[in-house]
């Protein structure tokens, strides 16, 4: 099961908030590889941008389903904070027991 990313770009627009993230756009904020809500280097993206790898390395004791539920809630909070179209919201109900 893959994370159901809606490609809203909300997390990428906040990349400059990650300490020592070398792809930060120091002037505009966000990631320098974000282009119209899509990652220009997706296949070779940094580790922090790879949800499956982050889960395995940092949160190995959390089930994938729980990790995706928590991540989906965070995504939805960012989407709402940015006043984005509700079409970008992630349906987290499929990750609840």
C-alpha positions in Angstrom: 0.0 0.0 0.0 1.4 3.4 -1.0 0.6 6.6 0.8 -2.3 8.3 -1.1 -0.5 11.6 -1.8 -2.7 14.1 -3.5 0.2 16.1 -4.8 -0.9 19.3 -3.1 2.7 20.4 -2.5 2.0 21.6 1.0 4.9 19.7 2.6 7.3 20.7 -0.2 6.4 24.4 0.2 7.6 24.0 3.8 10.9 22.3 3.0 12.8 25.4 4.1 11.7 24.7 7.6 13.8 21.5 7.7 17.1 22.2 9.3 20.0 21.7 6.8 17.8 20.7 3.9 20.1 21.5 1.0 17.3 21.8 -1.5 15.6 24.8 0.2 14.8 27.9 -1.8 16.4 30.4 0.6 14.5 33.3 -1.0 11.0 31.9 -1.7 11.0 29.1 0.9 10.0 25.5 0.0 12.0 23.1 -2.1 13.8 24.2 -5.2 12.6 21.1 -7.1 8.9 21.8 -6.6 7.3 22.7 -9.9 3.5 23.2 -10.0 3.0 20.9 -7.0 5.2 18.2 -8.6 8.7 17.1 -7.7 11.1 17.4 -10.6 13.5 14.8 -9.0 10.9 12.4 -7.6 12.8 9.2 -8.6 15.9 10.5 -6.9 14.3 12.6 -4.1 16.0 13.0 -0.7 15.4 10.5 2.0 13.2 12.9 4.0 10.8 13.1 1.0 10.4 9.3 0.8 7.5 8.4 3.2 8.2 4.7 3.1 11.8 5.0 3.9 11.2 7.5 6.7 8.7 5.1 8.2 11.1 2.2 8.0 14.1 4.1 9.4 12.6 6.4 12.0 9.3 4.8 12.9 9.8 1.0 12.6 7.6 0.2 15.6 4.5 1.9 14.1 2.3 0.0 11.7 2.3 1.3 8.1 -1.5 1.9 8.5 -1.0 4.0 11.6 1.9 5.9 10.1 -0.2 6.8 7.0 -3.1 7.8 9.2 -1.0 10.2 11.3 0.7 11.5 8.1 -2.6 12.0 6.4 -3.9 14.0 9.4 -0.8 16.2 9.2 -1.2 16.6 5.4 -4.9 17.6 5.9 -4.0 20.1 8.5 -1.4 21.7 6.2 -3.9 21.7 3.3 -6.5 23.5 5.5 -4.0 25.9 6.8 -3.1 26.8 3.2 -6.8 27.2 2.3 -6.4 24.7 -0.5 -9.2 23.1 -2.4 -10.7 20.2 -0.5 -10.0 17.9 -3.4 -6.4 17.6 -2.0 -7.6 16.3 1.4 -6.6 12.7 2.1 -9.2 10.2 3.1 -7.8 9.0 6.4 -10.8 6.8 7.1 -9.2 3.9 5.2 -6.4 3.9 7.8 -8.6 3.7 10.8 -9.4 0.4 12.4 
